[in-house]
Amino acid sequence: MPLVTIDVIKDVFTPGQKAEIIENITETMVAIEGEGLRGATWVRINEFEQGNWAIGGQMLGASDVHAMASG
């Protein structure tokens, strides 16, 4: 059974966006593994508190990710 874990910073994605991520990842796994594994495909989103995530030595918060996403 596939288990896909996605790590994100808390407050970056809305509940609706997280639902869309889960749906799309599930569909991707089903496309690869076959329809029979849909019911056994787990998708888990781990949210980390802001300040507990860094890239290149720079701590990131939700506002930093939103700024990067908007270009």
Sequence and secondary structure as in RCSB ss.txt:
>XXXX:A:sequence
MPLVTIDVIKDVFTPGQKAEIIENITETMVAIEGEGLRGATWVRINEFEQGNWAIGGQMLGASDVHAMASG
>XXXX:A:secstr
  EEEEEEETTSS HHHHHHHHHHHHHHHHHHH GGGGGG EEEEEEE TTS EETTEE  HHHHHHHHT 
